[in-house]
Amino acid sequence: MAGPKLDNVARNGTVFLAVIVGGAALMWLAPILTPLALALFLAVMIDSFARVLEARLPVVTHKLALPLAIILSALLFGGTAYFIADNATSFAGQLVDYTPKLNGLIARLADAMGLDVPPTVDQMFQQLNPTRY
């Protein structure tokens, strides 16, 4: 025996409320779910990397593939971070030389877009907050 049938309006209203409650729950749990999603993504990527190492390199056994993939991934990530940090100082030094040219380019773009007061490179860097990302 089936339960009472809902008409279309009640069913659609229930779905609508469920979507709103689900979205609110996701927003409320974002501080917990974001690191979890990142960890899941990294786990899948490292596991896939281990499977590729195992399949492509005959020397790598099943037991060695995962630790090797973790070590290689950490080294690649660390090398990339070092490369970016090492070049950031020279980029900042060159940016001082290019600031007038960049401000002129930004002013032309702002004029083309109809902005009255174009932002400067310094103002844009002050608004940049890398910890947010």
C-alpha positions in Angstrom: 0.0 0.0 0.0 1.5 3.3 -1.1 1.4 6.4 1.1 -0.6 9.5 0.2 0.3 11.0 -3.1 1.7 14.5 -3.2 0.5 16.9 -5.8 3.1 18.6 -8.0 3.1 21.9 -6.0 3.9 20.1 -2.7 6.6 17.9 -4.4 8.2 20.9 -6.1 8.1 22.9 -2.9 9.7 20.1 -1.0 12.5 19.8 -3.5 13.0 23.6 -3.5 13.3 23.6 0.3 15.6 20.6 0.3 18.0 22.4 -2.2 18.0 25.5 -0.1 18.7 23.6 3.1 21.4 21.5 1.4 23.1 24.6 0.0 23.0 26.2 3.5 24.5 23.1 5.0 27.3 23.1 2.5 28.0 26.7 3.2 28.0 26.1 6.9 30.2 23.1 6.6 32.6 24.7 4.1 35.5 25.1 6.6 35.3 21.3 7.2 34.5 20.1 3.7 37.2 22.2 1.8 40.2 20.5 3.4 38.4 17.1 3.1 37.8 17.7 -0.6 41.5 18.7 -1.1 42.7 15.6 0.8 40.5 13.4 -1.3 41.7 15.0 -4.5 45.4 14.6 -3.5 44.7 10.9 -2.4 43.2 10.2 -5.8 46.0 12.0 -7.7 48.8 10.2 -5.7 47.1 6.8 -6.1 46.8 7.4 -9.8 50.4 8.4 -10.0 51.4 5.2 -8.1 49.5 3.1 -10.6 51.2 4.8 -13.5 54.6 4.3 -12.0 53.8 0.6 -11.4 52.5 0.2 -14.9 55.3 2.1 -16.8 58.4 1.1 -14.7 59.0 -2.6 -14.5 61.4 -2.1 -11.5 58.6 -0.6 -9.3 56.7 -3.2 -7.4 53.2 -2.8 -6.0 54.5 -2.2 -2.5 57.0 0.4 -3.7 54.7 2.3 -6.0 52.7 4.2 -3.4 55.6 5.4 -1.2 57.6 6.4 -4.3 54.6 8.3 -5.6 54.2 10.2 -2.3 57.9 11.0 -2.2 58.0 12.1 -5.9 54.8 14.2 -5.4 56.3 16.0 -2.4 59.5 16.6 -4.2 57.7 18.0 -7.2 55.5 20.2 -5.1 58.5 21.4 -3.0 60.5 22.1 -6.1 57.7 24.1 -7.7 57.2 26.1 -4.5 60.9 26.8 -4.3 61.0 27.9 -8.0 58.1 30.3 -7.5 59.6 31.7 -4.2 63.0 32.1 -5.8 61.7 33.9 -8.8 59.2 36.1 -6.8 62.0 38.4 -5.7 63.3 39.0 -9.2 59.8 39.5 -10.4 59.1 42.1 -7.7 62.4 43.9 -8.6 61.4 44.0 -12.3 57.9 45.1 -11.4 59.3 48.3 -10.0 60.8 49.1 -13.4 57.6 48.2 -15.3 55.1 50.0 -12.9 54.8 53.2 -15.0 54.2 51.1 -18.2 51.6 48.9 -16.4 49.9 52.0 -14.9 49.6 53.4 -18.4 48.2 50.2 -19.8 45.7 49.9 -17.0 44.6 53.5 -17.5 44.0 52.8 -21.2 42.0 49.7 -20.4 40.0 51.6 -17.8 39.3 54.3 -20.3 38.2 51.8 -22.9 35.9 50.2 -20.2 34.5 53.6 -19.2 36.0 53.8 -15.7 36.6 57.3 -14.4 39.4 56.6 -11.9 41.6 53.7 -13.0 43.4 51.7 -10.3 47.1 51.6 -10.1 49.4 48.6 -9.7 50.1 49.6 -6.1 46.4 49.7 -5.3 45.9 46.3 -6.9 48.7 44.7 -4.9 47.3 46.2 -1.7 44.0 44.5 -2.4 45.7 41.2 -3.3 45.5 38.8 -0.3 47.3 35.5 -1.1 46.3 33.9 2.2 42.7 34.0 1.0 43.6 31.5 -1.8 
